[in-house]
Amino acid sequence: MSAPIPSISPELKSLMRTLKLGQLIDTLPERLALAKTHGLSHTEFLEQLLSDEATRRDAESAGRRARAARLDPHMVLEAWDNDAKVTYDHEVWSELVSMRFVDQARNAFILGPVGVGKTFMATALGHIACRRRISVHFERAEKLHKRLKAARLDASYDQEMRRLIGVDLLILDDFALSPLGMTETADIYELVVERHHARATVLTSNRDAVEWLGVMADPLLAQSAVDRLKSAAWELVIEGESYRTNEKPALGDTPPAAQQPGRRRQST
């Protein structure tokens, strides 16, 4: 017959809430029972209890940072399909996953045709950074240009630029997908110059870096920006079949609410 689960006194519950450990109250009886079963000492039990709480808080904190960074919650490294029919340099990918490029204020280009998982990989890097308490901002490049254009009209442009310049890891998705006008080119130039050797930037693009020059309106600013980006960048080129085929629903599948139509960002 199993031992009864220990009860927690109202006084202990009050103390735990005062110490902001209220999340432990629901699971503490079971943890006490397990400690007794395994014969843990008071010190071992306390170490395990606090370790579990620290892990929970880290995960919760990383989740808040990921939401603030606008990262798709489903595009995490653990969810990547290793059987996907795409090829890329695994050594380069391992280097990027290590986050050393962020510590060194270097850049990363994730390049390839439509649908091979570029957005997924860039987002996964963002989640890893969030778990390591690195500040991250993710945004589609086209949407960023529109937002900065609107910011000029309501006098918040300088504030927006300071925020983009100051974030530790800036991820711009679908960079240079469509032609950039004079204003958009100038914005990119300003971001690149201010972040050069100071902060890390990840760009995903369907175009090779040399092609970016042709879609930016001002040749001089374009050359200066792209030269700075390339001089401190890792390049990860992905080739193969569309990664999105792995996301096709099958009969009997019930997608979670967060993946319902209109709620999920497509990877490119």
N, C-alpha and C positions, 0 to 999 in steps of 0.2 A: 504494500500500500504506500503510495507516495506521500511525502511529508506535506502538511498544509502550507499554503503560501503565507509568508509573514505579512502581518498588517502594519500599516504606517500610522503613527499617532498624529492627531491634529497638530500638535506642537511641532513635530518634525516637518510636516507639510508647510506650516507657516514659516519655519526657518528656511526651508529650501526656496520658497517663493521670495523671501527677503534677500537671499543670496542669488536670485535670478537663476535658480536651478529647477524651476517648476516643471520643465519638460521631462525631468527624470521621475516625477511622481508616479505616472501611470505604469512605468516599467520597473520601478525599484523593487516591488515585492518579488517579481520573477527573478531579478538579478540577485536578490538576497538568497532566494531558494537555491539558485545555481551555485552561488558561492559556498553555501553550506554543503551541497552535494559534492563539490570538488575539493572541499576542505581548504578553501583559500583563507589565508591569514587576513587580519584587518587591513594591513598595509597593502596586500595584493588586491583585495577587493576594492579598496579606495582607489588604487592606481588604475584598475580596469574601469571602474565607474567614471572617473574623471577623463580617462582616455577616450571612452565612448562619447562623452559629452563634448570634448574638444573636437572630435571628428564630426559630430553632428553640427556643431556651430560653424566649423570650417566649411562644410558642405552648404549650409544655409547661407553663409556669407558669400560664397562663390556664386550661388544661385542668384542672389540679389545683384551682384556685380555683373553677371551675365545678362540679366534682364535690363539693367541700366545700359549695357553696351549694345543692346538690341541684337543679341545672338539667338539664333533659332535653337531652342532647347533640345531638339532631336539630333542636331548635327554635332555629336560629340565623338571623340576618337573611338570609344568603345563600340559605337554603333556602325562604324565603317565596315563595309562588306569586303572582307579580304578575298572573296571569290569573284569580285567584280572583274569584268574583262577589260581592264585598263592596265597600262604599264607606265611606270615612272621610276626615277632613281630613288631606291629605298634608302640609300645612305644620305642623300640630301634631305629626304623627308625626316629621317631620324635626327639629323642635325637641327632641323627646324623645330621638331617636337621638344628637343632639349631646352629650347628657349634661350640658348646662348646668343642668338642673333638679336634678341631684344636687349639683353644685357650689354651687348656691344654696339647698340644703336645702328644695326644694319637693316637692310630691307629684304623682302622676299617677293619674287614674282611667281605666281602660280598660273601657268599658261597652258592652253590647249583648246580644242574645238568645243562646241556646245555640248553640254550634257555629261562630261566625263568626271564631274565631281569636284570642280575647282572651288565652288562656293562651300561645299561640304568641308573640304580640307582647310580652307581659310577660317571657317567658323570653328572647326575643331581646335585650331591653334588659339583662337580667341578664348575658348573655354579653358584650355590648359593655362593660359595666362591668368584668367580670372581666379583659378584655383590657387595660383601662386601670388595672388594679391597684386597683380600687375593691372594698371588701369587700361581699359580697352574701349574703343569705339568702332562699331561696324556700320557701314552704310553703303548702299549702292551708289556708285559715282554719279550717275545721272540725277538721282534724288538729292545728293549733296549739292550739286550745282544749282538745282532749283531752290533749295533751302537757302543757300548763300545769296542767291539773287533776291529772294524775298527779304532776307535780313538787311539788305541794303536799303530797302524801303522803310523798314521800321526802326532803323538806327541801331540794330543789334549785331551788325556785321562784325565789328571789332571784337565783341564778346564771343561770337561763334568761332572766329578765327583763333582767338587765344585758347579756347577750349580744344580745338582740333590740333593746334600746335603743341599743346602741353600734354596730351594723352600719351602714355607710354607706348601703346601699340595701336596704330590707326590701320584699319582694314577697309580698303576701298574695293568693292566688288564690281565686276563688269567695267573696268577702267577702259576708256577710249573705245567704248562700244559704238558710239556715234560721234560725229564731228564736234569739236569743242570750239566755241566762238572766242573772241578776244577776251571777254570777261572771264569765261571758264578757264582759258589758258593762263590768264594772269593769276587766278585763284590757285591753280595747281602749282604754278611757279612759286608763289608766296609760301605755300605749305611746304613744298620740297626744300626750299632754301632755308626756312626757319627750322625744319626738322633734321636737316642734313647733319649727320654725326652726333645728333642729340637725342633723337627718338627713332623707334623702329616703325616701318610701314610695310604692310602686305598689300599687294595689288593682284587681283585676278583679272585675266583678260583673255579674249579670244584672239587677240592680235599679238604678234611678236613685238618686243620692245622697240625695234627699229621702225615698225609701222606706226607707232604712236606719233612720231614726228609729222606724218602726213595728215593726221586728223586734228592737229592743234593749229589754231589760226595764226599765231605769231611765231615764225620760224626761230627767231633768236631766243625768245623765252622758252620755246619748246626744247630747243637744243640744250639750253642751260639746265632745264629741269630734268630731262631724260638722262643727260650725262651724269648729273649728281645721283639720280636714282640708281643707275646701272653701276656706278663706281663702287657701291657698297651693298650689292644685292646678290642673294642666292637666287638661282632660277630652277624651278621645278616644272618640268614639261610633262604633261599627262597626255597619253594617247590611248585610243581604244574605242570601244563601244560606249554608248550612252549609259551612264550610271543610273539614270532614271528608270531604266527597265527593271531594276531591282525593287523599285517602289510601287510597281503595278499591283493593284489589289487582286486577290484571288477570291473565288466563291467561298463564302463563309467567314471572310475577314470582317472584323468590325474595327475600323480605325478609331483611335482615341480622338476626343473632341478637339484637341490641339491640332490634329491633322485633317480636320474637315476642310472641304473646298473653301478657298479664300483665306485660310488661316496659316498656311505653310509657305515659306519662301522656297522657290525652286532653286536647285543648285545648277550651276552652269559650268 
